[in-house]
């Protein structure tokens, strides 16, 4: 049995990169919610930028998770 160390390293690098990217995007979504809450507390109104930022970031996270589930579950292929 031989291991393809190059392929294992590529999988590891992509996994770490994807994990960091999803965490950063999720953090930007939380930042958008914080902007929304801050605008609501200061001015009594909502921040369209905060809502849009949070929505897009959380949808991106959901898309990545759904794609990962699609890759793992063989019935979806």
Backbone atoms as SQL, in Angstrom:
CREATE TABLE atoms (id INTEGER PRIMARY KEY, chain TEXT, resi INTEGER, resn TEXT, atom TEXT, x REAL, y REAL, z REAL);
INSERT INTO atoms VALUES
  (1, 'A', 1, 'UNK', 'N', 0.848, -1.174, 0.000),
  (2, 'A', 1, 'UNK', 'CA', 0.000, 0.000, 0.000),
  (3, 'A', 1, 'UNK', 'C', 0.895, 1.240, 0.000),
  (4, 'A', 2, 'UNK', 'N', 0.602, 2.148, -0.914),
  (5, 'A', 2, 'UNK', 'CA', 1.355, 3.384, -0.982),
  (6, 'A', 2, 'UNK', 'C', 0.424, 4.567, -0.795),
  (7, 'A', 3, 'UNK', 'N', 0.913, 5.551, -0.117),
  (8, 'A', 3, 'UNK', 'CA', 0.154, 6.777, 0.064),
  (9, 'A', 3, 'UNK', 'C', 0.644, 7.824, -0.918),
  (10, 'A', 4, 'UNK', 'N', -0.291, 8.517, -1.516),
  (11, 'A', 4, 'UNK', 'CA', 0.052, 9.646, -2.378),
  (12, 'A', 4, 'UNK', 'C', 0.095, 10.885, -1.492),
  (13, 'A', 5, 'UNK', 'N', 1.289, 11.190, -0.999),
  (14, 'A', 5, 'UNK', 'CA', 1.455, 12.269, -0.037),
  (15, 'A', 5, 'UNK', 'C', 1.107, 13.625, -0.635),
  (16, 'A', 6, 'UNK', 'N', 1.329, 13.772, -1.932),
  (17, 'A', 6, 'UNK', 'CA', 0.988, 15.039, -2.585),
  (18, 'A', 6, 'UNK', 'C', -0.521, 15.264, -2.559),
  (19, 'A', 7, 'UNK', 'N', -1.275, 14.231, -2.879),
  (20, 'A', 7, 'UNK', 'CA', -2.731, 14.347, -2.855),
  (21, 'A', 7, 'UNK', 'C', -3.232, 14.596, -1.434),
  (22, 'A', 8, 'UNK', 'N', -2.627, 13.920, -0.463),
  (23, 'A', 8, 'UNK', 'CA', -3.026, 14.125, 0.931),
  (24, 'A', 8, 'UNK', 'C', -2.741, 15.557, 1.368),
  (25, 'A', 9, 'UNK', 'N', -1.599, 16.093, 0.954),
  (26, 'A', 9, 'UNK', 'CA', -1.273, 17.480, 1.278),
  (27, 'A', 9, 'UNK', 'C', -2.219, 18.459, 0.610),
  (28, 'A', 10, 'UNK', 'N', -2.612, 18.174, -0.631),
  (29, 'A', 10, 'UNK', 'CA', -3.558, 19.053, -1.331),
  (30, 'A', 10, 'UNK', 'C', -4.919, 19.051, -0.647),
  (31, 'A', 11, 'UNK', 'N', -5.374, 17.872, -0.261),
  (32, 'A', 11, 'UNK', 'CA', -6.669, 17.775, 0.422),
  (33, 'A', 11, 'UNK', 'C', -6.617, 18.526, 1.753),
  (34, 'A', 12, 'UNK', 'N', -5.506, 18.379, 2.469),
  (35, 'A', 12, 'UNK', 'CA', -5.356, 19.075, 3.745),
  (36, 'A', 12, 'UNK', 'C', -5.351, 20.591, 3.549),
  (37, 'A', 13, 'UNK', 'N', -4.601, 21.053, 2.550),
  (38, 'A', 13, 'UNK', 'CA', -4.522, 22.495, 2.298),
  (39, 'A', 13, 'UNK', 'C', -5.877, 23.068, 1.894),
  (40, 'A', 14, 'UNK', 'N', -6.592, 22.371, 1.029),
  (41, 'A', 14, 'UNK', 'CA', -7.912, 22.853, 0.600),
  (42, 'A', 14, 'UNK', 'C', -8.891, 22.838, 1.766),
  (43, 'A', 15, 'UNK', 'N', -8.830, 21.810, 2.593),
  (44, 'A', 15, 'UNK', 'CA', -9.725, 21.733, 3.756),
  (45, 'A', 15, 'UNK', 'C', -9.474, 22.869, 4.731),
  (46, 'A', 16, 'UNK', 'N', -8.220, 23.137, 5.022),
  (47, 'A', 16, 'UNK', 'CA', -7.891, 24.231, 5.935),
  (48, 'A', 16, 'UNK', 'C', -8.289, 25.566, 5.330),
  (49, 'A', 17, 'UNK', 'N', -8.005, 25.753, 4.046),
  (50, 'A', 17, 'UNK', 'CA', -8.379, 26.996, 3.374),
  (51, 'A', 17, 'UNK', 'C', -9.876, 27.229, 3.355),
  (52, 'A', 18, 'UNK', 'N', -10.638, 26.179, 3.050),
  (53, 'A', 18, 'UNK', 'CA', -12.092, 26.308, 3.021),
  (54, 'A', 18, 'UNK', 'C', -12.644, 26.590, 4.416),
  (55, 'A', 19, 'UNK', 'N', -12.077, 25.954, 5.411),
  (56, 'A', 19, 'UNK', 'CA', -12.527, 26.176, 6.786),
  (57, 'A', 19, 'UNK', 'C', -12.285, 27.623, 7.214),
  (58, 'A', 20, 'UNK', 'N', -11.090, 28.121, 6.937),
  (59, 'A', 20, 'UNK', 'CA', -10.775, 29.504, 7.294),
  (60, 'A', 20, 'UNK', 'C', -11.681, 30.469, 6.533),
  (61, 'A', 21, 'UNK', 'N', -11.916, 30.196, 5.255),
  (62, 'A', 21, 'UNK', 'CA', -12.772, 31.071, 4.448),
  (63, 'A', 21, 'UNK', 'C', -14.198, 31.114, 4.989),
  (64, 'A', 22, 'UNK', 'N', -14.747, 29.956, 5.359),
  (65, 'A', 22, 'UNK', 'CA', -16.116, 29.919, 5.886),
  (66, 'A', 22, 'UNK', 'C', -16.190, 30.645, 7.225),
  (67, 'A', 23, 'UNK', 'N', -15.191, 30.478, 8.062),
  (68, 'A', 23, 'UNK', 'CA', -15.186, 31.165, 9.356),
  (69, 'A', 23, 'UNK', 'C', -15.111, 32.677, 9.159),
  (70, 'A', 24, 'UNK', 'N', -14.285, 33.130, 8.227),
  (71, 'A', 24, 'UNK', 'CA', -14.164, 34.570, 7.969),
  (72, 'A', 24, 'UNK', 'C', -15.472, 35.130, 7.416),
  (73, 'A', 25, 'UNK', 'N', -16.086, 34.416, 6.482),
  (74, 'A', 25, 'UNK', 'CA', -17.359, 34.879, 5.913),
  (75, 'A', 25, 'UNK', 'C', -18.440, 34.910, 6.993),
  (76, 'A', 26, 'UNK', 'N', -18.468, 33.906, 7.861),
  (77, 'A', 26, 'UNK', 'CA', -19.444, 33.889, 8.953),
  (78, 'A', 26, 'UNK', 'C', -19.196, 35.065, 9.901),
  (79, 'A', 27, 'UNK', 'N', -17.925, 35.362, 10.161),
  (80, 'A', 27, 'UNK', 'CA', -17.598, 36.505, 11.032),
  (81, 'A', 27, 'UNK', 'C', -18.073, 37.813, 10.409),
  (82, 'A', 28, 'UNK', 'N', -17.934, 37.949, 9.079),
  (83, 'A', 28, 'UNK', 'CA', -18.457, 39.141, 8.417),
  (84, 'A', 28, 'UNK', 'C', -19.982, 39.202, 8.520),
  (85, 'A', 29, 'UNK', 'N', -20.645, 38.050, 8.514),
  (86, 'A', 29, 'UNK', 'CA', -22.089, 38.028, 8.711),
  (87, 'A', 29, 'UNK', 'C', -22.470, 38.505, 10.101),
  (88, 'A', 30, 'UNK', 'N', -21.720, 38.068, 11.087),
  (89, 'A', 30, 'UNK', 'CA', -21.971, 38.523, 12.456),
  (90, 'A', 30, 'UNK', 'C', -21.688, 40.024, 12.573),
  (91, 'A', 31, 'UNK', 'N', -20.664, 40.509, 11.870),
  (92, 'A', 31, 'UNK', 'CA', -20.378, 41.942, 11.847),
  (93, 'A', 31, 'UNK', 'C', -21.552, 42.720, 11.241),
  (94, 'A', 32, 'UNK', 'N', -22.150, 42.164, 10.196),
  (95, 'A', 32, 'UNK', 'CA', -23.328, 42.804, 9.605),
  (96, 'A', 32, 'UNK', 'C', -24.483, 42.881, 10.585),
  (97, 'A', 33, 'UNK', 'N', -24.680, 41.821, 11.356),
  (98, 'A', 33, 'UNK', 'CA', -25.731, 41.847, 12.383),
  (99, 'A', 33, 'UNK', 'C', -25.410, 42.865, 13.471),
  (100, 'A', 34, 'UNK', 'N', -24.128, 42.997, 13.807),
  (101, 'A', 34, 'UNK', 'CA', -23.732, 43.992, 14.806),
  (102, 'A', 34, 'UNK', 'C', -23.982, 45.407, 14.284),
  (103, 'A', 35, 'UNK', 'N', -23.717, 45.625, 12.992),
  (104, 'A', 35, 'UNK', 'CA', -24.020, 46.935, 12.403),
  (105, 'A', 35, 'UNK', 'C', -25.522, 47.212, 12.457),
  (106, 'A', 36, 'UNK', 'N', -26.287, 46.195, 12.178),
  (107, 'A', 36, 'UNK', 'CA', -27.744, 46.338, 12.222),
  (108, 'A', 36, 'UNK', 'C', -28.196, 46.699, 13.632),
  (109, 'A', 37, 'UNK', 'N', -27.672, 45.988, 14.603),
  (110, 'A', 37, 'UNK', 'CA', -28.049, 46.255, 15.994),
  (111, 'A', 37, 'UNK', 'C', -27.561, 47.624, 16.443),
  (112, 'A', 38, 'UNK', 'N', -26.350, 48.002, 16.035),
  (113, 'A', 38, 'UNK', 'CA', -25.817, 49.317, 16.399),
  (114, 'A', 38, 'UNK', 'C', -26.623, 50.446, 15.795),
  (115, 'A', 39, 'UNK', 'N', -27.036, 50.293, 14.546),
  (116, 'A', 39, 'UNK', 'CA', -27.853, 51.325, 13.902),
  (117, 'A', 39, 'UNK', 'C', -29.217, 51.416, 14.562),
  (118, 'A', 40, 'UNK', 'N', -29.736, 50.277, 14.983),
  (119, 'A', 40, 'UNK', 'CA', -31.046, 50.269, 15.640),
  (120, 'A', 40, 'UNK', 'C', -30.973, 50.951, 17.005),
  (121, 'A', 41, 'UNK', 'N', -29.881, 50.712, 17.734),
  (122, 'A', 41, 'UNK', 'CA', -29.745, 51.323, 19.064),
  (123, 'A', 41, 'UNK', 'C', -29.460, 52.812, 18.974),
  (124, 'A', 42, 'UNK', 'N', -28.660, 53.238, 18.019),
  (125, 'A', 42, 'UNK', 'CA', -28.275, 54.647, 17.939),
  (126, 'A', 42, 'UNK', 'C', -29.359, 55.514, 17.311),
  (127, 'A', 43, 'UNK', 'N', -29.932, 55.064, 16.235),
  (128, 'A', 43, 'UNK', 'CA', -30.857, 55.913, 15.483),
  (129, 'A', 43, 'UNK', 'C', -32.297, 55.410, 15.479),
  (130, 'A', 44, 'UNK', 'N', -32.521, 54.231, 16.015),
  (131, 'A', 44, 'UNK', 'CA', -33.868, 53.685, 16.006),
  (132, 'A', 44, 'UNK', 'C', -34.319, 53.207, 14.638),
  (133, 'A', 45, 'UNK', 'N', -33.357, 52.947, 13.747),
  (134, 'A', 45, 'UNK', 'CA', -33.701, 52.460, 12.413),
  (135, 'A', 45, 'UNK', 'C', -32.764, 51.308, 12.059),
  (136, 'A', 46, 'UNK', 'N', -33.023, 50.700, 10.938),
  (137, 'A', 46, 'UNK', 'CA', -32.194, 49.577, 10.525),
  (138, 'A', 46, 'UNK', 'C', -31.156, 50.036, 9.512),
  (139, 'A', 47, 'UNK', 'N', -30.108, 49.277, 9.407),
  (140, 'A', 47, 'UNK', 'CA', -29.039, 49.554, 8.453),
  (141, 'A', 47, 'UNK', 'C', -29.180, 48.581, 7.287),
  (142, 'A', 48, 'UNK', 'N', -29.461, 49.109, 6.111),
  (143, 'A', 48, 'UNK', 'CA', -29.617, 48.243, 4.935),
  (144, 'A', 48, 'UNK', 'C', -28.305, 47.542, 4.613),
  (145, 'A', 49, 'UNK', 'N', -27.191, 48.227, 4.835),
  (146, 'A', 49, 'UNK', 'CA', -25.893, 47.619, 4.574),
  (147, 'A', 49, 'UNK', 'C', -25.655, 46.429, 5.503),
  (148, 'A', 50, 'UNK', 'N', -26.005, 46.572, 6.760),
  (149, 'A', 50, 'UNK', 'CA', -25.827, 45.482, 7.721),
  (150, 'A', 50, 'UNK', 'C', -26.685, 44.278, 7.390),
  (151, 'A', 51, 'UNK', 'N', -27.930, 44.539, 7.016),
  (152, 'A', 51, 'UNK', 'CA', -28.843, 43.441, 6.657),
  (153, 'A', 51, 'UNK', 'C', -28.345, 42.727, 5.407),
  (154, 'A', 52, 'UNK', 'N', -27.941, 43.496, 4.414),
  (155, 'A', 52, 'UNK', 'CA', -27.464, 42.904, 3.164),
  (156, 'A', 52, 'UNK', 'C', -26.190, 42.111, 3.400),
  (157, 'A', 53, 'UNK', 'N', -25.268, 42.667, 4.153),
  (158, 'A', 53, 'UNK', 'CA', -24.012, 41.989, 4.436),
  (159, 'A', 53, 'UNK', 'C', -24.266, 40.679, 5.177),
  (160, 'A', 54, 'UNK', 'N', -25.076, 40.717, 6.205),
  (161, 'A', 54, 'UNK', 'CA', -25.357, 39.516, 6.981),
  (162, 'A', 54, 'UNK', 'C', -26.054, 38.459, 6.126),
  (163, 'A', 55, 'UNK', 'N', -27.033, 38.881, 5.332),
  (164, 'A', 55, 'UNK', 'CA', -27.769, 37.937, 4.502),
  (165, 'A', 55, 'UNK', 'C', -26.863, 37.256, 3.485),
  (166, 'A', 56, 'UNK', 'N', -26.052, 38.034, 2.790),
  (167, 'A', 56, 'UNK', 'CA', -25.160, 37.457, 1.781),
  (168, 'A', 56, 'UNK', 'C', -24.118, 36.527, 2.405),
  (169, 'A', 57, 'UNK', 'N', -23.570, 36.928, 3.526),
  (170, 'A', 57, 'UNK', 'CA', -22.556, 36.094, 4.170),
  (171, 'A', 57, 'UNK', 'C', -23.147, 34.781, 4.686),
  (172, 'A', 58, 'UNK', 'N', -24.302, 34.856, 5.314),
  (173, 'A', 58, 'UNK', 'CA', -24.912, 33.633, 5.828),
  (174, 'A', 58, 'UNK', 'C', -25.395, 32.729, 4.695),
  (175, 'A', 59, 'UNK', 'N', -25.875, 33.305, 3.603),
  (176, 'A', 59, 'UNK', 'CA', -26.251, 32.487, 2.443),
  (177, 'A', 59, 'UNK', 'C', -25.026, 31.806, 1.838),
  (178, 'A', 60, 'UNK', 'N', -23.901, 32.492, 1.814),
  (179, 'A', 60, 'UNK', 'CA', -22.672, 31.877, 1.313),
  (180, 'A', 60, 'UNK', 'C', -22.258, 30.705, 2.199),
  (181, 'A', 61, 'UNK', 'N', -22.382, 30.864, 3.515),
  (182, 'A', 61, 'UNK', 'CA', -22.054, 29.768, 4.434),
  (183, 'A', 61, 'UNK', 'C', -22.986, 28.584, 4.231),
  (184, 'A', 62, 'UNK', 'N', -24.261, 28.853, 4.054),
  (185, 'A', 62, 'UNK', 'CA', -25.227, 27.781, 3.812),
  (186, 'A', 62, 'UNK', 'C', -24.914, 27.070, 2.499),
  (187, 'A', 63, 'UNK', 'N', -24.518, 27.824, 1.477),
  (188, 'A', 63, 'UNK', 'CA', -24.182, 27.223, 0.186),
  (189, 'A', 63, 'UNK', 'C', -22.970, 26.302, 0.305),
  (190, 'A', 64, 'UNK', 'N', -21.966, 26.712, 1.055),
  (191, 'A', 64, 'UNK', 'CA', -20.778, 25.875, 1.234),
  (192, 'A', 64, 'UNK', 'C', -21.126, 24.603, 1.992),
  (193, 'A', 65, 'UNK', 'N', -21.920, 24.714, 3.023),
  (194, 'A', 65, 'UNK', 'CA', -22.326, 23.534, 3.797),
  (195, 'A', 65, 'UNK', 'C', -23.180, 22.601, 2.938),
  (196, 'A', 66, 'UNK', 'N', -24.104, 23.159, 2.168),
  (197, 'A', 66, 'UNK', 'CA', -24.945, 22.326, 1.296),
  (198, 'A', 66, 'UNK', 'C', -24.105, 21.612, 0.242),
  (199, 'A', 67, 'UNK', 'N', -23.111, 22.304, -0.311),
  (200, 'A', 67, 'UNK', 'CA', -22.244, 21.678, -1.298),
  (201, 'A', 67, 'UNK', 'C', -21.424, 20.553, -0.662),
  (202, 'A', 68, 'UNK', 'N', -20.953, 20.749, 0.558),
  (203, 'A', 68, 'UNK', 'CA', -20.226, 19.693, 1.259),
  (204, 'A', 68, 'UNK', 'C', -21.097, 18.478, 1.518),
  (205, 'A', 69, 'UNK', 'N', -22.336, 18.698, 1.903),
  (206, 'A', 69, 'UNK', 'CA', -23.259, 17.579, 2.111),
  (207, 'A', 69, 'UNK', 'C', -23.542, 16.879, 0.788),
  (208, 'A', 70, 'UNK', 'N', -23.678, 17.654, -0.282),
  (209, 'A', 70, 'UNK', 'CA', -23.886, 17.078, -1.609),
  (210, 'A', 70, 'UNK', 'C', -22.713, 16.168, -2.001),
  (211, 'A', 71, 'UNK', 'N', -21.507, 16.587, -1.686),
  (212, 'A', 71, 'UNK', 'CA', -20.337, 15.774, -2.024),
  (213, 'A', 71, 'UNK', 'C', -20.238, 14.509, -1.184),
  (214, 'A', 72, 'UNK', 'N', -20.707, 14.561, 0.039),
  (215, 'A', 72, 'UNK', 'CA', -20.571, 13.425, 0.943),
  (216, 'A', 72, 'UNK', 'C', -21.651, 12.371, 0.720),
  (217, 'A', 73, 'UNK', 'N', -22.895, 12.779, 0.512),
  (218, 'A', 73, 'UNK', 'CA', -24.017, 11.845, 0.427),
  (219, 'A', 73, 'UNK', 'C', -24.122, 11.296, -1.006),
  (220, 'A', 74, 'UNK', 'N', -23.951, 9.993, -1.179),
  (221, 'A', 74, 'UNK', 'CA', -23.946, 9.430, -2.528),
  (222, 'A', 74, 'UNK', 'C', -25.328, 9.426, -3.197),
  (223, 'A', 75, 'UNK', 'N', -26.409, 9.488, -2.461),
  (224, 'A', 75, 'UNK', 'CA', -27.739, 9.492, -3.073),
  (225, 'A', 75, 'UNK', 'C', -28.013, 10.775, -3.859),
  (226, 'A', 76, 'UNK', 'N', -27.263, 11.823, -3.623),
  (227, 'A', 76, 'UNK', 'CA', -27.472, 13.083, -4.327),
  (228, 'A', 76, 'UNK', 'C', -26.789, 13.130, -5.683),
  (229, 'A', 77, 'UNK', 'N', -25.976, 12.137, -5.980),
  (230, 'A', 77, 'UNK', 'CA', -25.240, 12.138, -7.259),
  (231, 'A', 77, 'UNK', 'C', -26.040, 11.480, -8.338);
